[in-house]
Amino acid sequence: MSTAGAHIDPNAKIGKDVKIGPFSTIHGDVEIGDGTVIHSNVVIMDGARIGKNCEIFPGAVISAIPQDLKYQGEKTTVEIGDNTTIRECVTINKGTVDKMKTSVGNNCLLMAYVHLGHDVEVGNNCIIANAGSVAGHVKIEDFAILEGMVGVQQFLTIGAHSFIAGGTLVRKNVPPFCKAAREPMSYVGVNTVGLRRRGFDPKIISQIEDAYRIIYVQHKNMTKALEVLESEVPDSPEKQHILDFIRNSDKGIMKGPLHD
């Protein structure tokens, strides 16, 4: 373990081959996995649980108390998976009584100045670009990509393999496999390029496109659209994910491209 010039509480649990740069501060109720690199001027506060082979850049603050006036000092955590990169000045607040933790999965990239509020859940292989701001209680499913300066309202869900264009304000749930853009945010197509890059079968991609054509292009009401989707698109895990996501979206999903 290399810790020259850092302040490390003796109660912190530090794994093998961890590097901690000068002027970084590691509080006592902290766990850091093997091979993780923490650069200079990073603050890791009580409740942080950081996985293996992560890299955290200067100015990041991990596991500060929530910016929530209802927080009463309950013991909560921030949990970060393996192989995740956290760039300069990222802030990740710990959880509240809602979920008791804020979590980030494996193989994620949080670019400079990203903020994750309390009780946020980020899946695996996600990217949040510079200055993305995610309010409390948001869920971001696996392989989602948020471009720079995206702002996400609290209590929303962003579906797996979705892509949200830079500067978008997210006020409704974003279904899986979609691209979202414009103001107000709306559906602008299926994330076909991303799905191809991740090895999706072309037939499955075509079926996803058919599903969203029914939902967003044929202008049926949502109840009717889901009935048609259920009967006309072949069964697959992707189809079921779309159906389940929309049916469970109590705050509604983003509008179609021609919505006034």
Secondary structure, DSSP 8 states (H G I E B T S, - for coil): -B-TT-EE-TT-EE-TT-EE-TT-EE-SS-EE-TT-EE-TT-EE-TTEEE-TT-EE-TT-EEEE--S-TT------EEEE-TT-EE-TT-EEE---TTTSEEEE-SS-EE-TT-EE-TT-EE-SS-EE-TT-EE-TT-EE-TT-EE-TT-EE-TT-EE-TT-EE-TT-EE-SBB-TTEEEETTTTEEEEE-HHHHHHTT--HHHHHHHHHHHIIIIIS---HHHHHHHHHHHS---HHHHHHHHHHHT-TT-B-B-TT--
